[in-house]
Amino acid sequence: MDELSLDGSRDPALLRDLLRLARDLPPHAAPATREERLRRDPLRFIPEARLAAAAGPAPVPDSGPFVLDASDPAFCGQGWWQAERTASGALRWSGAAPCATLLLPALGGGDLALTLTVRSPFGIPLDIGGYDVLLDGAPLAFETLAGDGVVGTFMARSTLPPMPAGARVALLMHAEWHADPATGPERDSRRLGLGLMSLRLERA
């Protein structure tokens, strides 16, 4: 193998080999032309206005109203017991977890009105004020529309920030759940909160 000489010069044969190798190397690639770059990535050369026009108009949020009952397949939440059928219609009790949550369409945000029809467990007098009910983290203050002391319909208003199409918000319910005061084999072993029968969310 050729090595450096003592005076720092290289052997002439080694230099000839290096020159031959240099001649055999492929030439450096020339910078790509605009036409070549266009073929590789055409989207970067299309004006943003044309891209936006091709994409079409932005999706528009659902304007509502959104209506849901306890047995609806679209019911999406946690902390609820399984839906059951009663003489008054479908019912889904809260109390299966420390909080009960339900996902709802945001309807674009803004001023919204939420109407709930609920039932108190075990015949306990209905007091919706004893429950913390929040929409998108904001507490709701309900007014009574109808009620018989056990079943009631209540409405609250809430103002949300603007939200895009497809956005959802969480309805959260929390309280001290109740135990069945009855005794005997028919006693319900579950701890229950409000039972949700139906819900309506709409623009105020």
C-alpha positions in Angstrom: 0.0 0.0 0.0 1.4 3.5 -0.9 2.1 5.7 2.0 3.2 9.3 2.5 6.9 9.8 2.1 9.0 11.2 4.9 9.1 14.6 3.4 5.3 14.8 3.1 5.0 14.1 -0.6 3.0 11.3 -2.1 4.2 8.6 -4.3 3.6 9.5 -8.0 1.8 6.2 -8.6 -0.7 7.0 -5.8 -1.3 10.4 -7.2 -2.0 9.0 -10.6 -4.5 6.6 -9.1 -6.3 9.4 -7.2 -6.6 11.5 -10.4 -8.0 8.5 -12.3 -10.6 7.9 -9.5 -11.5 11.6 -9.6 -12.1 11.5 -13.3 -14.4 8.4 -12.9 -16.6 10.1 -10.3 -20.1 11.2 -11.6 -20.4 15.0 -12.0 -22.3 17.0 -9.4 -26.0 17.2 -10.1 -27.0 20.5 -11.5 -29.7 22.5 -9.6 -33.2 21.4 -10.5 -35.1 23.6 -12.9 -38.5 25.1 -12.0 -40.1 22.6 -14.3 -38.5 19.7 -12.5 -39.5 21.1 -9.1 -43.0 21.5 -10.4 -43.2 17.9 -11.4 -41.9 16.7 -8.0 -44.2 18.9 -5.9 -46.9 20.7 -7.9 -49.0 21.8 -4.8 -46.3 24.3 -3.6 -46.6 26.3 -6.8 -50.5 26.6 -6.7 -51.6 29.9 -5.3 -53.4 29.7 -1.9 -56.5 31.3 -3.3 -56.8 28.6 -5.9 -56.3 25.9 -3.3 -59.0 27.4 -1.1 -61.4 27.6 -4.0 -60.7 24.0 -4.9 -61.3 22.9 -1.3 -64.8 24.5 -1.3 -66.5 26.5 1.4 -65.7 25.8 5.0 -68.1 23.4 6.8 -71.0 25.2 8.6 -71.8 24.1 12.2 -75.1 22.4 12.7 -77.6 25.0 13.8 -79.7 22.6 15.8 -81.9 21.9 17.6 -80.3 18.7 19.0 -82.7 16.4 20.7 -81.8 13.2 22.6 -83.6 10.7 24.8 -82.1 8.3 27.2 -82.4 5.3 24.9 -81.0 7.0 21.8 -78.1 5.1 20.1 -76.4 8.6 19.8 -76.1 8.8 23.6 -72.4 9.2 24.3 -71.3 9.7 27.9 -69.9 8.1 31.0 -71.0 7.6 34.6 -74.6 6.5 33.6 -76.3 3.3 34.3 -77.8 1.4 31.4 -81.0 2.8 29.8 -84.2 1.4 31.1 -87.8 1.6 30.2 -90.4 3.1 32.6 -94.1 4.0 32.4 -92.9 7.6 31.7 -90.6 6.6 28.9 -86.8 5.8 28.6 -84.6 6.7 31.5 -80.9 6.6 32.3 -79.8 7.1 35.9 -76.6 9.0 36.8 -74.6 7.6 39.7 -72.5 4.9 38.0 -69.4 7.0 38.6 -68.6 10.1 40.7 -69.6 12.3 37.8 -71.9 11.7 34.8 -70.9 13.3 31.5 -72.6 13.5 28.1 -71.1 14.8 24.9 -73.3 17.2 22.9 -72.8 19.0 19.6 -71.6 22.6 20.2 -73.9 24.0 17.5 -71.1 26.6 16.7 -71.1 28.0 20.2 -72.6 31.3 21.1 -75.9 31.7 23.0 -77.5 28.3 23.6 -80.5 27.0 25.6 -80.5 23.6 27.2 -83.7 21.9 28.3 -83.6 18.7 30.4 -86.4 16.4 31.6 -85.2 14.5 34.6 -86.5 12.2 37.3 -85.4 12.1 41.0 -84.5 8.6 42.3 -86.4 6.6 44.9 -89.3 9.1 45.0 -87.0 11.7 46.7 -88.4 15.3 46.1 -86.8 16.7 43.0 -84.4 19.6 43.6 -82.2 20.2 40.5 -80.5 23.0 42.5 -78.9 20.3 44.6 -76.9 19.1 41.6 -73.9 20.7 40.0 -74.6 20.8 36.3 -72.1 22.3 33.9 -71.9 22.8 30.2 -68.4 23.1 28.8 -67.1 23.8 32.3 -69.6 26.6 33.0 -72.2 26.1 35.8 -75.9 26.2 34.7 -78.7 27.9 36.5 -82.0 26.2 35.7 -85.5 27.6 35.7 -88.5 25.2 36.1 -90.7 24.8 33.1 -92.8 21.9 34.5 -92.8 19.4 37.3 -94.7 17.2 39.7 -92.1 16.9 42.5 -90.4 13.8 41.1 -90.2 14.4 37.4 -89.4 17.9 36.1 -88.4 19.8 33.0 -85.8 22.6 33.4 -84.2 25.1 31.1 -80.8 26.9 31.3 -79.0 29.3 29.1 -75.3 29.4 28.4 -72.9 31.4 26.2 -70.0 29.5 24.6 -67.1 30.8 22.6 -67.4 30.3 18.8 -66.7 26.7 17.8 -66.1 25.1 14.4 -68.3 22.6 12.7 -68.1 19.2 14.4 -67.0 20.5 17.8 -68.6 19.0 20.9 -69.0 20.1 24.4 -69.5 18.1 27.6 -72.5 18.2 29.9 -71.3 17.3 33.4 -73.5 16.4 36.4 -72.3 15.8 40.0 -74.0 15.5 43.3 -74.1 13.2 46.3 -75.8 10.1 44.9 -78.7 8.5 46.8 -79.1 5.0 48.2 -82.4 3.1 48.1 -84.1 3.5 51.4 -86.2 0.4 50.9 -85.3 -2.9 52.5 -85.9 -6.5 51.4 -85.0 -8.5 48.3 -86.3 -5.8 45.9 -84.0 -3.1 47.2 -81.9 -1.4 44.5 -78.3 -1.8 45.4 -77.2 1.0 43.1 -76.5 4.6 44.2 -78.4 6.9 41.9 -78.5 10.5 41.0 -80.8 12.3 38.6 -82.3 10.2 35.9 -82.1 11.8 32.4 -85.2 11.2 30.3 -84.6 13.7 27.4 -82.6 16.6 26.4 -82.8 19.5 23.9 -80.0 21.8 23.0 -80.7 24.8 20.7 -79.7 28.3 19.8 -81.1 30.8 22.2 
